[in-house]
Amino acid sequence: MSTTAAHNTYESLLNPEFRVVVDELLLKFEQHFYENIANAGKMLDSSEFNIEMYKRHNVETILRIALKRAVDPLIANYWATRDPQLCKEWGLYGAEEGRHDRMFANDLHKVGMTDEQIYSTKPTFATELLNGYFYYTMATEDPMASMVSGFYLESVAGKTQPDWLDEMEKHVGAENTIGARAHLAIDIEEDHTDMVWNSIMRIIKNADDEQRFIDHIVKINALFTSYFVEVYQISVNKGELNKIEESLIAPVSAINTALKTHAI
């Protein structure tokens, strides 16, 4: 492993009691997604496989990484004079994650997509809102929301991606998910979930900060739920304008519901 790899160097988990609360909340998110979001269960149903959904999901993953690549240096810069160690940690993490889009792009090349097709795709409205939220909160508060998003993705991907990739490989072949598997392996090997958690815990000082963390992760989860709805409508229900329009207003209703359901 490279000496500059973004791996977890902490001897123990910081603020473990709060982590229990957050992990329980993430489990509720997952259960709610599969039980209440239309078509979510099809993600793990081999008979419902749709190649266009597979492509669009991976394209959006690539676009989200590319957009976050511009945000992570701002996070590191914010901490440069406030917490140099955190600046280093997030700088290494952002630099590593920022090129993982190529792993997913290589998978899409194998199912006929070019870089031009991938990177010229317009992000979903939910992804635009997510990135707008990062910039807004950095301008009005601090980078916590952007950092919480990193923890959310690391945690959720680690729990859900193995099963999802198992289903995808039945249709596209294991040789065509090598990039996604490599991305997951790096996250696990370098213990990114706990590393990102510990980085964030450096700035959690009191109960108010913990509540801000919860508020951010609830909104971020709502936006990712809305992203799924939007991608499904775009890729599977092509041309059904009314359904696509419904997906564009999904973030607002999802956030309102999530805040009422998951607030602590």
Secondary structure as UniProt FT lines:
FT   TURN            3..4
FT   HELIX           16..36
FT   TURN            38..39
FT   HELIX           40..44
FT   HELIX           46..48
FT   HELIX           51..79
FT   TURN            80..82
FT   HELIX           84..97
FT   TURN            98..100
FT   HELIX           101..109
FT   TURN            110..112
FT   HELIX           115..119
FT   HELIX           125..140
FT   HELIX           144..172
FT   HELIX           174..176
FT   HELIX           178..189
FT   TURN            190..191
FT   HELIX           192..201
FT   TURN            202..203
FT   HELIX           207..235
FT   TURN            238..239
FT   HELIX           241..262
//
